[in-house]
């Protein structure tokens, strides 16, 4: 049963990555399709353990919650627009104090922590500099506080809740 589950996960991830390849290239020529299938398979071979590590996926789960991932993507787009407007205002007025803070995440899986760090970098005004265990070092354009817990709440709180439901 465990072997069958791994095979199904492998094939599912392969087709998801191939679908992303097709959306990215928008090319239906046979050469592009064969190349996409091959590169998707290689990607799954080398990254399967990252997507389905023992910490990241509870054994009863088949795949991650794709519905929550879609919700997360919509949240990220909205958050990016709001942060962009705030960042532009701060730059024009010169009213900001940048700095680096270290925040702690409750996410246990590596892929969850990586998603959080990448999401922090995608939101204008913040940039993930380094990850060390459960800590992420973040450059914050307008550092509102130096307190680690308060900074963590401001920077990661809305995103971490959804990622906890997806990745654990």
Secondary structure, DSSP 8 states (H G I E B T S, - for coil): -HHHHHHHHHHHHHHHHHHHHHHHH---SHHHHHHHHHHHHHHHHHHHHHHT-TTTS-TT-SS--HHHHHHHHHHHHHHHHHHHHHHHHHHHHT----EEEEEE----SHHHHHHHHHHHHHSTTEEEEEEETTEEEEEETT-----HHHHHHHHHHHHHHHHHHHH-
